[in-house]
Amino acid sequence: MVEAIRKSTREEREKWLKEAFYNLFNLRSEYVYIDLLTDSGTGAMSDKQWSAMMLGDESYAGASSYLIMKDAIKKLFGFNDFLPTHQGRAAENVLFSVLVKEGDLVPGNSHFDTTKGHIEFRKAKAVDCTIDEAFHPTLYHPFKGNIDLNKLEDVLKNNPKEKIPFVIVTLTCNTSGGQPVSMQNLREVYSLAKGFGIKVFFDSARFAENAYFIKIREDGYQDKTIKEIVKEMYSYADGMTMSSKKDAIVNMGGFIGFSDRKLYEEASVYNIMFEGFVTYGGMSGRDMNALVQGLDEGTEFEYLETRIKQVAYLGERLKKFGIPLLEPFGGHAIFLDAKRFLPEILKEEYIAQTLAVEIYLEGGVRGVEIGTLLADRDPVTRKNRYPELELVRLAIPRRVYTNSHIDYVAAAIENVFERRSQITKGLRILREAPIMRHFTVELDRV
Ligand SMILES: Cc1ncc(COP(=O)(O)O)c(C=O)c1O
């Protein structure tokens, strides 16, 4: 698809920001020139995906689109059973309705916000076992999404087995900067968890980008295809939740993959209640067809290389200008290190959100805060949780922008960097929701 984008003036953007209560989620898309809010559901579908949609089977039960999707999931990931859902968080909702109870612990690597939200909503706790290297923005480590096996073992050893429904590994780890997990780590996590009789699930939104990094960074995988790598990755999991809006390159969709038939049957009850019948979930047949084609295209090396190199192109440009950012560059996004970018702003004034607002004001470029707003309040004390890193994520939609657009983004951020010493005040909250507040929070300038 080719879409028109609209330029705006600084005065217009100042006004729109005020009307949006300094929350970029509240902006109309037409007020945004280059939209890097998310890579989720914002990709451009291919000719083959659009044509596959024409063959969608919209039967309520047993549609051919469902059967095609079942075959594709079995072939790529190795799971016999699956449930379609309307997106990733719906997959979490259905699966966690079966598995997560009050007082449980769910260890993982920097759980994504909806994952954490669904765990905490059930009065359980997400325990972050990511390696310490992930929290050092400039330290090079090829797999900063890895789980620290000692941290994980501590959780598994020191708590009753019944309190730990599963371990969740996020591929790639969005919250810690789009960082991949190595095959060795996946293998070791699975073996450790098995030793304690605990299941492992993969939160799989960017599984193909993770496989790309394994191919180029991990010994022994250079000659394997992305599809072969994916197959091995999922041999170390009991199941998966998937937001298909990322690496399956569709605008909406998700699913849960299962190796355990009994768990599939239990989850089916919730799928029927929350999503739809087991053969369509929250998806139409035509969307399932596009998803199957997207899974195939999204696991082709040439596509992944082009995409991930475009992300790195933005990173290299900003780095040359001395702009502080997270390294190595993520697969789907560049993460600006807001604490070093705006050292004058107090943490109580939402450093990363302040930077995201300034970048929008400068050039109509929309990124997203991955900082204190996203980290939310502690569910017990209700105090702000201040994360180690305050980041602004610039997520690149798949197959949408050219490198000229990327040059424009870099120039806008360079302008903000040049006037950073004049940015001395942040933001304060006027109104917030009790959970996942970042989507709807209303703010004002301090
Ligand atoms: C790692 C990860 N897990 C889960 C989700 C939730 O998926 P969805 O937005 O499709 O509900 C996302 C979405 O961004 C994600 O990045």
The ligand as an ORCA input file, in Angstrom:
! r2SCAN-3c Opt
* xyz 0 1
  C       6.615     -9.046     22.942
  C       5.159     -8.768     22.816
  N       4.279     -9.605     23.370
  C       2.946     -9.402     23.271
  C       2.451     -8.308     22.612
  C       0.956     -8.084     22.558
  O       0.476     -8.261     21.286
  P      -0.798     -7.470     20.708
  O      -0.426     -6.042     20.603
  O      -1.038     -8.134     19.406
  O      -1.914     -7.688     21.671
  C       3.341     -7.398     22.025
  C       2.820     -6.205     21.329
  O       3.491     -5.263     21.039
  C       4.731     -7.633     22.140
  O       5.635     -6.796     21.605
*
